[in-house]
Amino acid sequence: MVVSPSVPAKTVPEFINYAKANPGKVNMPSPGTGSAGHVFGELFKIMTGVHIVHVPYRATFIPDLLSGQVQVAFATIGALIEHIRTGRLRALAVTAATRVDVLPDREWRVPSLIPVAPGY
């Protein structure tokens, strides 16, 4: 889960508050309806009660995310890692069960969005 620098949130709870304060004004791109990025975004909306507008793209949405035309995306780390490392995008969470080693630095030590049940 990454946000454009135009979004003031630095954590997932801050993003939820931001999205709830701006219903229908936060746009979420994806590579298309039914893609993993779209499904994760829809699940996030259901779990948090935020109203985010899905914007399906035929081509890459990264330029629009960098410019702030769309504000939040659920995309692969590989596609976004350099933008995260250079500070052009802010990673808020990963959708893996645990933190991801590719983002080991303290600054990028991004928490997991998925809670793990005890015993797993």
PyMOL commands that place a pseudoatom at each C-alpha (Angstrom):
pseudoatom trace, name=CA, resn=MET, resi=1, chain=A, elem=C, hetatm=0, pos=[0.000, 0.000, 0.000]
pseudoatom trace, name=CA, resn=VAL, resi=2, chain=A, elem=C, hetatm=0, pos=[1.620, 3.217, -1.163]
pseudoatom trace, name=CA, resn=VAL, resi=3, chain=A, elem=C, hetatm=0, pos=[0.461, 6.803, -1.230]
pseudoatom trace, name=CA, resn=SER, resi=4, chain=A, elem=C, hetatm=0, pos=[1.392, 9.803, -3.276]
pseudoatom trace, name=CA, resn=PRO, resi=5, chain=A, elem=C, hetatm=0, pos=[3.405, 12.470, -1.440]
pseudoatom trace, name=CA, resn=SER, resi=6, chain=A, elem=C, hetatm=0, pos=[0.334, 14.695, -1.807]
pseudoatom trace, name=CA, resn=VAL, resi=7, chain=A, elem=C, hetatm=0, pos=[-1.364, 12.550, 0.864]
pseudoatom trace, name=CA, resn=PRO, resi=8, chain=A, elem=C, hetatm=0, pos=[-0.410, 13.747, 4.352]
pseudoatom trace, name=CA, resn=ALA, resi=9, chain=A, elem=C, hetatm=0, pos=[-0.804, 10.308, 6.000]
pseudoatom trace, name=CA, resn=LYS, resi=10, chain=A, elem=C, hetatm=0, pos=[2.331, 8.546, 7.210]
pseudoatom trace, name=CA, resn=THR, resi=11, chain=A, elem=C, hetatm=0, pos=[0.588, 5.465, 8.673]
pseudoatom trace, name=CA, resn=VAL, resi=12, chain=A, elem=C, hetatm=0, pos=[-2.404, 3.308, 7.755]
pseudoatom trace, name=CA, resn=PRO, resi=13, chain=A, elem=C, hetatm=0, pos=[-4.577, 4.714, 10.602]
pseudoatom trace, name=CA, resn=GLU, resi=14, chain=A, elem=C, hetatm=0, pos=[-3.717, 8.257, 9.462]
pseudoatom trace, name=CA, resn=PHE, resi=15, chain=A, elem=C, hetatm=0, pos=[-4.661, 7.290, 5.899]
pseudoatom trace, name=CA, resn=ILE, resi=16, chain=A, elem=C, hetatm=0, pos=[-7.984, 5.845, 7.051]
pseudoatom trace, name=CA, resn=ASN, resi=17, chain=A, elem=C, hetatm=0, pos=[-8.765, 9.095, 8.866]
pseudoatom trace, name=CA, resn=TYR, resi=18, chain=A, elem=C, hetatm=0, pos=[-7.729, 11.099, 5.795]
pseudoatom trace, name=CA, resn=ALA, resi=19, chain=A, elem=C, hetatm=0, pos=[-9.901, 8.991, 3.473]
pseudoatom trace, name=CA, resn=LYS, resi=20, chain=A, elem=C, hetatm=0, pos=[-12.885, 9.205, 5.827]
pseudoatom trace, name=CA, resn=ALA, resi=21, chain=A, elem=C, hetatm=0, pos=[-12.487, 12.993, 5.994]
pseudoatom trace, name=CA, resn=ASN, resi=22, chain=A, elem=C, hetatm=0, pos=[-12.405, 13.114, 2.168]
pseudoatom trace, name=CA, resn=PRO, resi=23, chain=A, elem=C, hetatm=0, pos=[-15.030, 10.570, 1.024]
pseudoatom trace, name=CA, resn=GLY, resi=24, chain=A, elem=C, hetatm=0, pos=[-15.037, 10.033, -2.732]
pseudoatom trace, name=CA, resn=LYS, resi=25, chain=A, elem=C, hetatm=0, pos=[-12.021, 12.295, -3.242]
pseudoatom trace, name=CA, resn=VAL, resi=26, chain=A, elem=C, hetatm=0, pos=[-9.333, 9.638, -2.831]
pseudoatom trace, name=CA, resn=ASN, resi=27, chain=A, elem=C, hetatm=0, pos=[-8.613, 7.686, -6.018]
pseudoatom trace, name=CA, resn=MET, resi=28, chain=A, elem=C, hetatm=0, pos=[-7.114, 4.198, -6.200]
pseudoatom trace, name=CA, resn=PRO, resi=29, chain=A, elem=C, hetatm=0, pos=[-5.645, 3.043, -9.509]
pseudoatom trace, name=CA, resn=SER, resi=30, chain=A, elem=C, hetatm=0, pos=[-5.228, -0.569, -10.561]
pseudoatom trace, name=CA, resn=PRO, resi=31, chain=A, elem=C, hetatm=0, pos=[-4.075, -2.421, -13.671]
pseudoatom trace, name=CA, resn=GLY, resi=32, chain=A, elem=C, hetatm=0, pos=[-7.739, -3.286, -14.231]
pseudoatom trace, name=CA, resn=THR, resi=33, chain=A, elem=C, hetatm=0, pos=[-10.931, -4.518, -12.656]
pseudoatom trace, name=CA, resn=GLY, resi=34, chain=A, elem=C, hetatm=0, pos=[-10.345, -7.838, -10.912]
pseudoatom trace, name=CA, resn=SER, resi=35, chain=A, elem=C, hetatm=0, pos=[-6.570, -7.415, -10.721]
pseudoatom trace, name=CA, resn=ALA, resi=36, chain=A, elem=C, hetatm=0, pos=[-4.792, -8.118, -7.448]
pseudoatom trace, name=CA, resn=GLY, resi=37, chain=A, elem=C, hetatm=0, pos=[-4.352, -4.381, -6.812]
pseudoatom trace, name=CA, resn=HIS, resi=38, chain=A, elem=C, hetatm=0, pos=[-8.071, -3.819, -7.324]
pseudoatom trace, name=CA, resn=VAL, resi=39, chain=A, elem=C, hetatm=0, pos=[-9.090, -6.739, -5.096]
pseudoatom trace, name=CA, resn=PHE, resi=40, chain=A, elem=C, hetatm=0, pos=[-6.755, -5.678, -2.263]
pseudoatom trace, name=CA, resn=GLY, resi=41, chain=A, elem=C, hetatm=0, pos=[-8.101, -2.133, -2.512]
pseudoatom trace, name=CA, resn=GLU, resi=42, chain=A, elem=C, hetatm=0, pos=[-11.706, -3.316, -2.380]
pseudoatom trace, name=CA, resn=LEU, resi=43, chain=A, elem=C, hetatm=0, pos=[-10.929, -5.523, 0.613]
pseudoatom trace, name=CA, resn=PHE, resi=44, chain=A, elem=C, hetatm=0, pos=[-9.281, -2.556, 2.334]
pseudoatom trace, name=CA, resn=LYS, resi=45, chain=A, elem=C, hetatm=0, pos=[-12.407, -0.476, 1.678]
pseudoatom trace, name=CA, resn=ILE, resi=46, chain=A, elem=C, hetatm=0, pos=[-14.662, -3.149, 3.157]
pseudoatom trace, name=CA, resn=MET, resi=47, chain=A, elem=C, hetatm=0, pos=[-12.469, -3.667, 6.225]
pseudoatom trace, name=CA, resn=THR, resi=48, chain=A, elem=C, hetatm=0, pos=[-12.076, 0.044, 6.997]
pseudoatom trace, name=CA, resn=GLY, resi=49, chain=A, elem=C, hetatm=0, pos=[-15.325, 1.594, 5.775]
pseudoatom trace, name=CA, resn=VAL, resi=50, chain=A, elem=C, hetatm=0, pos=[-13.571, 4.200, 3.638]
pseudoatom trace, name=CA, resn=HIS, resi=51, chain=A, elem=C, hetatm=0, pos=[-14.968, 5.442, 0.335]
pseudoatom trace, name=CA, resn=ILE, resi=52, chain=A, elem=C, hetatm=0, pos=[-12.158, 5.314, -2.223]
pseudoatom trace, name=CA, resn=VAL, resi=53, chain=A, elem=C, hetatm=0, pos=[-12.823, 5.579, -5.962]
pseudoatom trace, name=CA, resn=HIS, resi=54, chain=A, elem=C, hetatm=0, pos=[-11.396, 2.760, -8.086]
pseudoatom trace, name=CA, resn=VAL, resi=55, chain=A, elem=C, hetatm=0, pos=[-9.766, 3.939, -11.327]
pseudoatom trace, name=CA, resn=PRO, resi=56, chain=A, elem=C, hetatm=0, pos=[-8.878, 1.054, -13.676]
pseudoatom trace, name=CA, resn=TYR, resi=57, chain=A, elem=C, hetatm=0, pos=[-5.930, 1.699, -16.021]
pseudoatom trace, name=CA, resn=ARG, resi=58, chain=A, elem=C, hetatm=0, pos=[-4.992, 0.033, -19.296]
pseudoatom trace, name=CA, resn=ALA, resi=59, chain=A, elem=C, hetatm=0, pos=[-1.390, 1.144, -19.014]
pseudoatom trace, name=CA, resn=THR, resi=60, chain=A, elem=C, hetatm=0, pos=[0.784, 2.009, -16.036]
pseudoatom trace, name=CA, resn=PHE, resi=61, chain=A, elem=C, hetatm=0, pos=[-0.693, 4.264, -13.386]
pseudoatom trace, name=CA, resn=ILE, resi=62, chain=A, elem=C, hetatm=0, pos=[2.653, 5.067, -11.756]
pseudoatom trace, name=CA, resn=PRO, resi=63, chain=A, elem=C, hetatm=0, pos=[3.073, 8.521, -13.396]
pseudoatom trace, name=CA, resn=ASP, resi=64, chain=A, elem=C, hetatm=0, pos=[-0.374, 9.533, -12.126]
pseudoatom trace, name=CA, resn=LEU, resi=65, chain=A, elem=C, hetatm=0, pos=[0.449, 8.200, -8.648]
pseudoatom trace, name=CA, resn=LEU, resi=66, chain=A, elem=C, hetatm=0, pos=[3.718, 10.144, -8.598]
pseudoatom trace, name=CA, resn=SER, resi=67, chain=A, elem=C, hetatm=0, pos=[1.947, 13.339, -9.691]
pseudoatom trace, name=CA, resn=GLY, resi=68, chain=A, elem=C, hetatm=0, pos=[-0.894, 12.948, -7.182]
pseudoatom trace, name=CA, resn=GLN, resi=69, chain=A, elem=C, hetatm=0, pos=[-3.705, 12.490, -9.710]
pseudoatom trace, name=CA, resn=VAL, resi=70, chain=A, elem=C, hetatm=0, pos=[-4.430, 9.215, -7.913]
pseudoatom trace, name=CA, resn=GLN, resi=71, chain=A, elem=C, hetatm=0, pos=[-3.597, 8.973, -4.244]
pseudoatom trace, name=CA, resn=VAL, resi=72, chain=A, elem=C, hetatm=0, pos=[-3.276, 5.362, -3.042]
pseudoatom trace, name=CA, resn=ALA, resi=73, chain=A, elem=C, hetatm=0, pos=[-2.321, 2.109, -4.737]
pseudoatom trace, name=CA, resn=PHE, resi=74, chain=A, elem=C, hetatm=0, pos=[-1.992, -1.549, -3.877]
pseudoatom trace, name=CA, resn=ALA, resi=75, chain=A, elem=C, hetatm=0, pos=[0.794, -2.709, -6.185]
pseudoatom trace, name=CA, resn=THR, resi=76, chain=A, elem=C, hetatm=0, pos=[3.827, -4.963, -6.245]
pseudoatom trace, name=CA, resn=ILE, resi=77, chain=A, elem=C, hetatm=0, pos=[6.981, -3.885, -4.457]
pseudoatom trace, name=CA, resn=GLY, resi=78, chain=A, elem=C, hetatm=0, pos=[9.018, -4.568, -7.576]
pseudoatom trace, name=CA, resn=ALA, resi=79, chain=A, elem=C, hetatm=0, pos=[7.127, -1.940, -9.545]
pseudoatom trace, name=CA, resn=LEU, resi=80, chain=A, elem=C, hetatm=0, pos=[7.430, 0.698, -6.823]
pseudoatom trace, name=CA, resn=ILE, resi=81, chain=A, elem=C, hetatm=0, pos=[10.609, 0.000, -4.817]
pseudoatom trace, name=CA, resn=GLU, resi=82, chain=A, elem=C, hetatm=0, pos=[12.780, 2.658, -6.438]
pseudoatom trace, name=CA, resn=HIS, resi=83, chain=A, elem=C, hetatm=0, pos=[10.058, 5.287, -6.019]
pseudoatom trace, name=CA, resn=ILE, resi=84, chain=A, elem=C, hetatm=0, pos=[9.766, 4.328, -2.342]
pseudoatom trace, name=CA, resn=ARG, resi=85, chain=A, elem=C, hetatm=0, pos=[13.543, 4.416, -1.823]
pseudoatom trace, name=CA, resn=THR, resi=86, chain=A, elem=C, hetatm=0, pos=[13.856, 7.836, -3.454]
pseudoatom trace, name=CA, resn=GLY, resi=87, chain=A, elem=C, hetatm=0, pos=[10.954, 9.237, -1.433]
pseudoatom trace, name=CA, resn=ARG, resi=88, chain=A, elem=C, hetatm=0, pos=[8.714, 9.872, -4.424]
pseudoatom trace, name=CA, resn=LEU, resi=89, chain=A, elem=C, hetatm=0, pos=[6.140, 7.476, -2.952]
pseudoatom trace, name=CA, resn=ARG, resi=90, chain=A, elem=C, hetatm=0, pos=[5.418, 6.630, 0.689]
pseudoatom trace, name=CA, resn=ALA, resi=91, chain=A, elem=C, hetatm=0, pos=[4.869, 2.981, 1.613]
pseudoatom trace, name=CA, resn=LEU, resi=92, chain=A, elem=C, hetatm=0, pos=[2.318, 2.567, 4.406]
pseudoatom trace, name=CA, resn=ALA, resi=93, chain=A, elem=C, hetatm=0, pos=[1.966, -1.212, 4.536]
pseudoatom trace, name=CA, resn=VAL, resi=94, chain=A, elem=C, hetatm=0, pos=[2.558, -4.491, 2.757]
pseudoatom trace, name=CA, resn=THR, resi=95, chain=A, elem=C, hetatm=0, pos=[-0.174, -7.033, 2.117]
pseudoatom trace, name=CA, resn=ALA, resi=96, chain=A, elem=C, hetatm=0, pos=[2.072, -9.941, 3.147]
pseudoatom trace, name=CA, resn=ALA, resi=97, chain=A, elem=C, hetatm=0, pos=[1.626, -11.655, 6.502]
pseudoatom trace, name=CA, resn=THR, resi=98, chain=A, elem=C, hetatm=0, pos=[4.927, -10.192, 7.713]
pseudoatom trace, name=CA, resn=ARG, resi=99, chain=A, elem=C, hetatm=0, pos=[7.204, -7.286, 6.916]
pseudoatom trace, name=CA, resn=VAL, resi=100, chain=A, elem=C, hetatm=0, pos=[9.164, -7.606, 3.689]
pseudoatom trace, name=CA, resn=ASP, resi=101, chain=A, elem=C, hetatm=0, pos=[12.967, -7.953, 3.685]
pseudoatom trace, name=CA, resn=VAL, resi=102, chain=A, elem=C, hetatm=0, pos=[13.280, -5.821, 0.541]
pseudoatom trace, name=CA, resn=LEU, resi=103, chain=A, elem=C, hetatm=0, pos=[12.362, -2.852, 2.740]
pseudoatom trace, name=CA, resn=PRO, resi=104, chain=A, elem=C, hetatm=0, pos=[14.700, -3.572, 5.685]
pseudoatom trace, name=CA, resn=ASP, resi=105, chain=A, elem=C, hetatm=0, pos=[15.935, -0.081, 6.450]
pseudoatom trace, name=CA, resn=ARG, resi=106, chain=A, elem=C, hetatm=0, pos=[14.377, 1.542, 9.459]
pseudoatom trace, name=CA, resn=GLU, resi=107, chain=A, elem=C, hetatm=0, pos=[12.931, 4.299, 7.297]
pseudoatom trace, name=CA, resn=TRP, resi=108, chain=A, elem=C, hetatm=0, pos=[11.250, 1.752, 5.031]
pseudoatom trace, name=CA, resn=ARG, resi=109, chain=A, elem=C, hetatm=0, pos=[10.464, -0.913, 7.618]
pseudoatom trace, name=CA, resn=VAL, resi=110, chain=A, elem=C, hetatm=0, pos=[6.898, -1.085, 6.466]
pseudoatom trace, name=CA, resn=PRO, resi=111, chain=A, elem=C, hetatm=0, pos=[4.344, -2.920, 8.655]
pseudoatom trace, name=CA, resn=SER, resi=112, chain=A, elem=C, hetatm=0, pos=[2.081, -5.698, 7.428]
pseudoatom trace, name=CA, resn=LEU, resi=113, chain=A, elem=C, hetatm=0, pos=[-1.517, -4.783, 6.716]
pseudoatom trace, name=CA, resn=ILE, resi=114, chain=A, elem=C, hetatm=0, pos=[-2.648, -8.351, 7.440]
pseudoatom trace, name=CA, resn=PRO, resi=115, chain=A, elem=C, hetatm=0, pos=[-2.932, -9.387, 11.096]
pseudoatom trace, name=CA, resn=VAL, resi=116, chain=A, elem=C, hetatm=0, pos=[-1.682, -12.893, 11.748]
pseudoatom trace, name=CA, resn=ALA, resi=117, chain=A, elem=C, hetatm=0, pos=[-3.773, -15.100, 14.007]
pseudoatom trace, name=CA, resn=PRO, resi=118, chain=A, elem=C, hetatm=0, pos=[-2.007, -16.578, 17.059]
pseudoatom trace, name=CA, resn=GLY, resi=119, chain=A, elem=C, hetatm=0, pos=[-0.642, -20.022, 16.394]
pseudoatom trace, name=CA, resn=TYR, resi=120, chain=A, elem=C, hetatm=0, pos=[0.311, -19.493, 12.755]
for i in range(1, 120): cmd.bond("trace and resi %d" % i, "trace and resi %d" % (i + 1))
show_as sticks, trace
zoom trace
